[in-house]
Amino acid sequence: MKHLLDLAGWNRREHFEFFSGFEEPFFGLVANLDCTPALAEAKRLGVPFFLYYLYQALQAVNQVEALRYRIEAGQVYA
C-alpha cells in the first residue's frame, strides 16, 4: 500500500526539488550483460526467457527502496 512521504523530513528532498524542475527529470542507463546463466535457467525451468528475465529484474529493482517511489500530481509516494 502506498503512502505519502513527508518531504520535510525526507533525506532526498533537495534532490527531488532540484530534479522536479527539469523538463525531463530522469535519465537512462544501458549496460551489456552476459545472460547465459539466466537463459540456461529459463530453459531448465521451461519458461520463456523474457518472463524469467523480467521477473528477476523486477525482484532486483524492488529491493532498492528509492526505486519504489512514485510521483503523482507533484507528491511523492512510497
C-alpha positions in Angstrom: 0.0 0.0 0.0 1.4 3.4 -0.9 1.7 6.3 1.5 2.5 9.9 1.0 6.0 10.9 2.1 6.6 13.8 4.4 9.0 15.9 2.3 10.1 18.0 5.2 11.9 15.0 6.8 12.8 13.2 3.7 16.6 12.8 3.2 16.2 13.1 -0.6 14.1 16.2 -0.6 16.7 18.5 -2.1 17.4 16.1 -4.9 13.6 15.8 -5.6 13.2 19.6 -5.6 16.2 20.1 -7.9 15.2 17.5 -10.5 11.5 18.1 -10.4 12.1 21.4 -12.1 13.6 19.7 -15.2 11.5 19.2 -18.3 12.7 15.6 -18.4 13.8 14.7 -14.8 15.1 11.3 -15.5 18.0 9.5 -17.2 18.6 6.2 -18.8 21.3 3.6 -18.3 22.5 1.0 -20.8 24.8 -1.9 -20.0 25.9 -5.1 -21.6 25.1 -8.2 -19.5 26.0 -11.8 -20.0 22.6 -13.5 -19.7 23.9 -17.0 -20.5 23.3 -18.4 -17.0 19.8 -16.8 -16.9 19.0 -18.3 -20.3 20.1 -21.7 -19.1 18.0 -21.4 -16.0 14.9 -20.4 -18.0 15.4 -23.3 -20.3 15.8 -25.7 -17.3 12.6 -24.3 -15.8 10.8 -24.5 -19.2 9.8 -20.8 -19.1 10.2 -18.1 -21.7 13.5 -16.2 -21.2 11.7 -12.8 -21.4 9.4 -13.7 -18.5 12.2 -15.1 -16.4 14.4 -12.0 -17.1 11.5 -9.6 -16.4 10.7 -11.3 -13.1 14.3 -11.3 -11.9 14.8 -7.7 -12.9 11.7 -6.5 -11.1 12.8 -8.5 -8.0 16.1 -6.7 -8.0 14.6 -3.2 -8.6 12.1 -3.7 -5.8 14.9 -4.4 -3.3 16.0 -0.8 -3.7 13.7 1.5 -1.7 14.3 4.6 -3.8 13.2 2.8 -6.9 9.8 2.0 -5.4 8.9 5.7 -5.1 6.2 7.2 -7.4 5.4 10.8 -8.1 1.7 11.6 -8.6 0.5 15.2 -9.0 3.7 16.5 -7.6 3.5 14.4 -4.5 6.0 11.6 -3.6 4.6 8.2 -2.6 6.4 5.2 -1.2 
